[in-house]
Amino acid sequence: MKVKYFSDTDTALVEFTNNDVVETKEISENVYLDLDQEGNLVNMTIEHAKKNAELSEFSYQEILAKTA
C-alpha cells in the first residue's frame, strides 16, 4: 500500500493494488473509490485531504495476533 499526497491540490491518493481500474465510485463529494474488474478496491482518492482526512498527521500501526 502506498499513500501519496499532492500538496498543490490538497489531494491524497491511497494505492492498494496495481490492478487496472475499470470503475470509479463517488462515495461522497470528496471521496472516490477505484475498483478493478472484479470489484476489488484499487485506489481511494480524498480531495481536500487536510480537512477531510486530518492528513496533518499520518501513522501506521500493525497489530500482531496474540499467541497463546
Backbone bond lengths (Angstrom), bond angles and torsions (degrees), N, CA, C in turn:
res aa  C-N    CA-C-N  psi(-1)  N-CA   C-N-CA  omega(-1)  CA-C   N-CA-C  phi
1 M - - - 1.443 - - 1.524 108.12 -
2 K 1.330 114.91 140.24 1.456 121.40 177.80 1.522 108.54 -128.74
3 V 1.326 115.80 143.55 1.456 121.30 173.15 1.523 106.99 -119.16
4 K 1.327 115.83 124.00 1.463 121.19 178.42 1.523 107.72 -117.66
5 Y 1.332 115.81 137.54 1.466 120.92 177.95 1.520 108.51 -120.82
6 F 1.329 115.62 127.32 1.456 122.90 179.72 1.532 107.42 -106.81
7 S 1.337 116.36 100.54 1.460 120.77 -173.75 1.523 112.65 -66.37
8 D 1.331 117.70 -29.39 1.463 119.40 -178.34 1.531 112.44 -66.24
9 T 1.331 117.55 -26.32 1.468 121.32 178.91 1.524 112.55 -116.96
10 D 1.332 117.65 0.27 1.467 123.33 -177.00 1.526 110.55 52.63
11 T 1.338 114.63 49.32 1.464 122.02 -177.45 1.527 109.68 -120.92
12 A 1.333 115.50 135.30 1.465 121.22 175.14 1.522 108.41 -109.26
13 L 1.318 115.83 137.39 1.458 122.31 176.49 1.516 107.62 -121.91
14 V 1.314 116.33 118.94 1.460 121.86 177.44 1.522 106.44 -104.73
15 E 1.328 116.43 115.76 1.462 122.26 -178.92 1.517 109.16 -101.24
16 F 1.324 115.68 121.75 1.462 120.81 -179.30 1.521 112.38 -98.62
17 T 1.320 117.29 -38.38 1.470 121.91 178.49 1.517 109.42 -141.11
18 N 1.323 116.13 173.69 1.461 122.05 175.60 1.527 111.89 -100.70
19 N 1.330 117.21 12.63 1.459 120.52 -178.62 1.522 110.66 -63.70
20 D 1.332 115.88 155.66 1.452 121.33 177.61 1.529 110.04 -70.11
21 V 1.310 116.11 137.86 1.462 122.08 178.15 1.517 108.72 -85.63
22 V 1.346 116.08 128.74 1.467 120.21 177.19 1.530 111.91 -117.08
23 E 1.334 117.00 -12.85 1.462 119.99 -179.28 1.520 110.01 -153.74
24 T 1.323 116.11 141.00 1.460 122.21 174.08 1.515 107.96 -118.77
25 K 1.336 115.69 130.23 1.466 121.51 179.05 1.519 108.82 -113.32
26 E 1.335 115.40 132.08 1.456 120.58 175.63 1.522 108.00 -85.88
27 I 1.319 116.83 116.11 1.459 122.30 -179.09 1.524 109.83 -86.60
28 S 1.313 116.01 -39.11 1.460 122.64 174.61 1.522 106.50 -151.57
29 E 1.309 116.14 -176.26 1.463 120.26 -177.49 1.527 112.72 -57.54
30 N 1.339 117.39 -27.57 1.461 121.14 -174.65 1.522 115.01 -123.65
31 V 1.329 117.88 8.43 1.468 120.74 -178.17 1.525 109.31 -128.79
32 Y 1.339 114.90 128.18 1.464 121.42 -178.61 1.522 109.60 -129.75
33 L 1.328 116.39 141.08 1.459 122.34 176.09 1.509 109.50 -114.25
34 D 1.328 116.64 132.93 1.462 122.90 174.67 1.512 108.18 -102.03
35 L 1.327 115.93 131.00 1.460 122.03 -177.13 1.517 110.68 -118.09
36 D 1.343 115.74 152.36 1.460 120.77 176.83 1.527 110.08 -91.17
37 Q 1.314 116.45 -174.40 1.464 123.60 -177.07 1.526 112.66 -56.05
38 E 1.336 117.25 -32.23 1.464 121.84 -177.07 1.534 112.53 -95.84
39 G 1.333 117.45 6.19 1.456 121.11 179.23 1.510 114.46 84.51
40 N 1.332 117.08 10.56 1.465 121.57 178.54 1.526 110.73 -82.54
41 L 1.316 115.93 147.72 1.456 122.45 -179.59 1.528 110.84 -68.68
42 V 1.330 115.87 128.56 1.459 122.26 177.29 1.530 109.72 -107.05
43 N 1.331 117.06 -53.38 1.462 123.35 -178.24 1.522 110.50 -138.86
44 M 1.328 114.88 158.06 1.459 121.26 169.33 1.523 106.83 -130.89
45 T 1.323 116.46 128.82 1.455 122.12 177.96 1.515 109.12 -110.02
46 I 1.341 115.78 132.05 1.459 121.44 178.26 1.520 107.67 -123.34
47 E 1.334 115.71 112.96 1.456 120.75 176.58 1.515 109.27 -86.38
48 H 1.350 116.46 153.25 1.471 122.24 -175.03 1.534 108.69 53.15
49 A 1.325 114.43 49.70 1.463 122.35 -169.66 1.525 114.08 -63.16
50 K 1.317 118.31 -36.77 1.468 118.64 -178.47 1.519 110.99 -62.63
51 K 1.325 116.79 -35.99 1.461 120.64 179.19 1.524 111.33 -83.48
52 N 1.329 117.63 -47.68 1.462 121.93 -171.95 1.524 114.55 -79.95
53 A 1.318 117.49 -23.87 1.462 120.22 -177.79 1.524 112.38 -123.83
54 E 1.325 116.60 9.76 1.463 120.92 -177.90 1.529 110.84 46.49
55 L 1.314 114.41 51.73 1.459 121.17 -173.24 1.522 114.22 -75.08
56 S 1.306 117.99 0.23 1.464 119.13 178.08 1.521 111.36 -64.19
57 E 1.339 116.04 -19.78 1.466 120.73 176.06 1.518 108.42 -133.52
58 F 1.322 116.35 132.30 1.459 121.71 179.06 1.516 108.06 -133.36
59 S 1.332 116.30 131.79 1.458 119.40 177.07 1.525 109.36 -140.69
60 Y 1.320 114.02 160.41 1.463 121.76 178.19 1.508 107.15 -131.14
61 Q 1.330 116.09 133.63 1.455 119.95 178.66 1.509 108.93 -140.58
62 E 1.311 117.09 124.48 1.462 121.35 175.41 1.514 107.97 -97.94
63 I 1.323 115.61 127.12 1.458 121.73 179.30 1.530 107.57 -99.67
64 L 1.297 116.37 114.16 1.460 120.96 -178.33 1.528 110.58 -81.37
65 A 1.303 115.43 146.24 1.465 120.67 178.15 1.522 109.23 -67.64
66 K 1.303 115.72 143.06 1.462 120.30 177.39 1.521 109.04 -74.83
67 T 1.313 115.79 139.74 1.460 120.58 176.65 1.511 108.91 -107.43
68 A 1.299 115.49 145.59 1.467 119.97 -177.34 1.504 111.92 -80.31
